[in-house]
Amino acid sequence: MNVQQSEVRNPRPTNNVSNPTAAMAATALAITTTANTTSSSGAFGCCPTANGESSSIDDSIELNDSQEGGNNNTLYHNGLLEKQDYHFPKRPPVDIVFRDIRYDVKRFNIAKAKFESKEILHGLNGSFKSGELTAIMGPSGAGKSTLLNIMAGYVSSGVSGMVQVNGKSRSHNSESFRKLSCYIQQHDALRPWLTVTEAMTCATHLKLGFGIGMAEKRRLIEKILFMLGLEQKGNTPTMGLSGGQKKRLAIALEMISNPPILFLDEPTTGLDSSSCAQCISLLKRLAQDGRTIVCTIHTPSALLFEMFDQLYTVVQGHCFYQGPTKEMLPFLGDLGYHCPSYHNPADFMMEIAVGEYGADVGKVIKAALKKYYEISSRCIELDSTFDDNVKLMESYSIGGGGKAEEMCKLQKQQEALDNSSYEEDDIFSKTKPASLVMQFLLLFYRNLLMTRRNYFLLFCRIIAHAAVATIFGYLYLGVGPNANQVLANYVYLYGSMLMMVYTGKMAVVLSFQIEMESLTREHFNRWYKLGPYFLSVLVLEIPIQICCSLIYVVISYHLTGNYVNMERFCIFALFCVAGSICAQSWGFFVGATLSVKLAVFIGPILAVLFSVFGFCTRYVDITPVFKWMWHISYYRASFHGIMNSVYGMNRGDLHCPETQIYCHFKNPVLFQKDMDIEHVDMQSNFVLIMLIIITMYISTVFVLWYKLNKR
Ligand SMILES: Nc1ncnc2c1ncn2[C@@H]1O[C@H](COP(=O)(O)OP(=O)(O)OP(=O)(O)O)[C@@H](O)[C@H]1O
């Protein structure tokens, strides 16, 4: 039996979760109960109200009247529920018009020792209309992704020109535009350890908040997955999906908030022909429901090419063709470039774009510009800022033309439509994104779930600490209380700090590097704010590091015979843990700031640099120019802390074995004096470590914020 049929026959009562605390509990529940997407509620009985308004989010995916002959209560086609019976609610049409889009990048020229500017896009004009699926095509390096990034608002610095959304100017990084759109980048950047349903559930909670009930959310998830052909994959971990399924999941995750505009960067890359066709036909259906869908694509098959309504071709940063897909060949034909019979039109266009068949690319670019102004000159008053283009247009002595008149009429009709609202105005308006606290709780829960699934990494971290502690413990077995083994103990203490610092730092130095793509996608598509995200990472990572450090400390401290009393042990453990957490905060900062290649060697280099201060280096012997490093070295502060906990704090004489004639460090103060650490201010050291931790966290958040927002 069709899975969805069983749902209709077994409706489940609505579980309305309205308060956040209950909702959090329900979140966990939902993640487990909805893990099997094929066993959930029958929501289809929930119909539009008498006045036609939807009464619940469930209505958001309602029956297509045209296919059902207007009978909204009928749920089956000949007893079978078809994917095409569903559609997302119509959204207000959102049209995008852009003019004179230029993009400059600044590069430092080492030879000339100055910054140089390079223009990537050279004044692109055009529009993307609602209800249409538009392909951005062009040769590699032509500027397709750059144009898409600018249109999505993903890139804003270095961009000039005007973008209008339903006739209203939009800034290049408009926050309100981001509410209406979503951007799915080339790399799916999904969370591999979550199942499809878990990923969808978490995204639904984050995007739709807790103003609507769990049951409604569950039904929404089921239907989106059903529409996208993922209904059988609810329990599959994301990493177990095929390339095409991952693309569809990436779309499904964004369809939760039902945005009227979708930007997709190369959604078909890496897919086989049938997955490509599935993906494009899905986009086509979403466009037919009134969405504005724009995607970049590399030479598609003739079949796929025909599925696009509009084509925008970029070559060397110029517009090469824009208009209906079916008019592309006549356009090139008018210029004398005729597509051979049985040749893929998309391939032919790309061949012309790279100058094959002796094609004059410049001529086509000028013709495309002329065509644009032929249409535009009848419809809009050209802005004075486009003087250059106006002159260019005049130089082509634009005449009248039937086709241009027709296009103009269409554009006027569209403008009338455009006067409709630019705001969200359907049932989704009753949903609000999760609050900051709930964002934190949801992200923390998600991290916890992923860590539990990926337990091998955690297991390795714990085992490594225990193993090294045992090795060190036996290497320096029982050296702690002996006066003749003070130097051996000193090396053990130094090694322990190294262990704490390296494991603390290196365990997280790549965290953000690995996370960055997912973080960028989710943050850009407004799933959550940076603050709750960062906090959710810290709240998981800090306890793990504390546990690992304590495992090391407990084992090695006892094996080396350093245990004297509980007070000394607690201070020792406190400084070890504080040093490790401080190193971890440095790891986050280095990882967030530098590229992978730099981070993996700058991280250890910084640790080595700071570690020399305090170890066999007396303050008086340090070259004055480096003395500041002694003061800010968290390594030195932690090391002195553990040293003082072992030999300071009025410790009595150490044990001098009878076999020894003389034990120089019988009184540990002598050793402290030799090392210039007889006056360790424990409080100042601890405060210094805490200050560095806080500074590093703030710096990391700032760097991440900058990377996520300033592009
Ligand atoms: N930030 C940047 N700094 C320097 N050059 C850049 C930058 N962004 C884009 N470019 C250059 O602009 C050109 C267009 O890049 P873009 O990624 O948009 O090309 P594309 O058409 O999407 O290519 P592909 O199909 O290969 O992905 C390339 O030559 C690229 O090197």
The ligand as an SDF file (V2000), in Angstrom:
LIG
                    3D

 31 33  0  0  0  0  0  0  0  0999 V2000
   37.2420   36.9860   -4.8020 N   0  0  0  0  0  0  0  0  0  0  0  0
   37.8540   36.7920   -5.9770 C   0  0  0  0  0  0  0  0  0  0  0  0
   39.1450   37.1370   -6.1360 N   0  0  0  0  0  0  0  0  0  0  0  0
   39.7620   36.9720   -7.3100 C   0  0  0  0  0  0  0  0  0  0  0  0
   39.1720   36.4920   -8.4100 N   0  0  0  0  0  0  0  0  0  0  0  0
   37.8950   36.1440   -8.3210 C   0  0  0  0  0  0  0  0  0  0  0  0
   37.1570   36.2640   -7.1020 C   0  0  0  0  0  0  0  0  0  0  0  0
   35.8990   35.8350   -7.3170 N   0  0  0  0  0  0  0  0  0  0  0  0
   35.8530   35.4470   -8.6030 C   0  0  0  0  0  0  0  0  0  0  0  0
   37.0410   35.6240   -9.2050 N   0  0  0  0  0  0  0  0  0  0  0  0
   37.3650   35.3120  -10.5910 C   0  0  0  0  0  0  0  0  0  0  0  0
   36.2460   35.6410  -11.3650 O   0  0  0  0  0  0  0  0  0  0  0  0
   36.0690   34.7180  -12.4040 C   0  0  0  0  0  0  0  0  0  0  0  0
   34.6680   34.1510  -12.3590 C   0  0  0  0  0  0  0  0  0  0  0  0
   34.5460   33.2840  -11.2470 O   0  0  0  0  0  0  0  0  0  0  0  0
   33.2330   32.4080  -11.0260 P   0  0  0  0  0  0  0  0  0  0  0  0
   33.4810   31.5130   -9.8760 O   0  0  0  0  0  0  0  0  0  0  0  0
   32.0560   33.3040  -10.9370 O   0  0  0  0  0  0  0  0  0  0  0  0
   33.2030   31.5860  -12.3810 O   0  0  0  0  0  0  0  0  0  0  0  0
   32.1550   30.5040  -12.8640 P   0  0  0  0  0  0  0  0  0  0  0  0
   31.6100   30.9940  -14.1450 O   0  0  0  0  0  0  0  0  0  0  0  0
   31.1920   30.1840  -11.8020 O   0  0  0  0  0  0  0  0  0  0  0  0
   33.1420   29.2970  -13.1360 O   0  0  0  0  0  0  0  0  0  0  0  0
   32.9340   27.7340  -12.8750 P   0  0  0  0  0  0  0  0  0  0  0  0
   31.8790   27.2990  -13.8290 O   0  0  0  0  0  0  0  0  0  0  0  0
   34.2570   27.1580  -13.2270 O   0  0  0  0  0  0  0  0  0  0  0  0
   32.5580   27.5660  -11.4550 O   0  0  0  0  0  0  0  0  0  0  0  0
   37.1350   33.6530  -12.2400 C   0  0  0  0  0  0  0  0  0  0  0  0
   38.1790   33.9330  -13.1270 O   0  0  0  0  0  0  0  0  0  0  0  0
   37.5870   33.8230  -10.8130 C   0  0  0  0  0  0  0  0  0  0  0  0
   38.9440   33.5030  -10.6890 O   0  0  0  0  0  0  0  0  0  0  0  0
  1  2  1  0
  2  3  1  0
  2  7  2  0
  3  4  2  0
  4  5  1  0
  5  6  2  0
  6  7  1  0
  6 10  1  0
  7  8  1  0
  8  9  2  0
  9 10  1  0
 10 11  1  0
 11 12  1  0
 11 30  1  0
 12 13  1  0
 13 14  1  0
 13 28  1  0
 14 15  1  0
 15 16  1  0
 16 17  2  0
 16 18  1  0
 16 19  1  0
 19 20  1  0
 20 21  2  0
 20 22  1  0
 20 23  1  0
 23 24  1  0
 24 25  2  0
 24 26  1  0
 24 27  1  0
 28 29  1  0
 28 30  1  0
 30 31  1  0
M  END
$$$$
